[in-house]
């Protein structure tokens, strides 16, 4: 048999900590993308428009 399927085990103390740390990293990345997006919109609005 090529793959061995192990039964599901509940998370212990160490595995949950890693999961929680990843959530904070993802939240920080989303916050940075929001700020960069808002700054980009401000720059686009402030840029001079070419004549019609």
N, C-alpha and C positions, 0 to 999 in steps of 0.2 A: 504494500500500500504506500503510495507516494506521499500523501498528506495525512497527518494525524490530527483529528479534531478533538480538542480537549473540551471537557465540560465547562460550562460557565461558572466562574468563581466570583463571589462578591469582592468589590474593591477593598483592599486593605488600607493601612495608613499612608504608605508611601505613594501608591498609585494615584490617590485622590489629590495629593499635594501637587503633583505634576500637572494634572488636569486644571486645577484652579490657577496655577501660574500661567498656563497657556491662555486662559480666559483673559487675564489682565493684559497680556501682550497683545492679544487680538483687539481688545478694547482700545488700547493706546494707539494701535495702527489705524483703527477706524476714526479715532478722534483727529489724528494727524491728517488723514485724507480729507476729512470734513473741512478743516482749517485751510488746507491747500486749495480745495475747491472754491471756498469762499473768497480767498485772495485772488484766484484766477478770474472769478466773475467780476471782481472790482477792477482789475487791470483791463479786462476786455471792455467794460463800460467806459473807462476813462480814456481809452485809446482814441485818438482822432479818427473820424470816419472819412474815407475818401469821398471826394465830391461825386454825386450821383451819376 
